[in-house]
């Protein structure tokens, strides 16, 4: 005769394993959130006039101007700062995406994040120097 409680014990073990797995995933997501909160990226203009540090959430935490920045016209410097900020923000967002892919794999969620980065920042491969060249001919 089969023990009716044997099936219950097996089911209990499966439920416990699923709960343990859910707890590990939750811990991994919390760890990922902390890593993303702490993540920053740095971008510099090609000749070092401007350096920017930005967080994965897009906040600018530091802007540094090199001595060559003072040789630029105000409009050129403003444009260079703006484009360098954008480059740092994009790099930080891509860093956060890489952390997410590493933690969660490459699935629908990371594809959505990648699409958001693409929509927000595009494929602006010209980088910070593109603005400067309009004013200096370099």
Secondary structure, 3 states (H helix, E strand, C coil): CCCHHHHHHHHHHHHHHHHHHHHHHHHHHHHHHHHHHHCEEEEECCCCCEEEEEECCCCEEEEEECHHHHHCCHHHHHHHHHHHHHHHHHHHHHHHHHHHHHHHCCCHHHHHHHHHHHHHHCCCCCCCHHHHHHHHCC
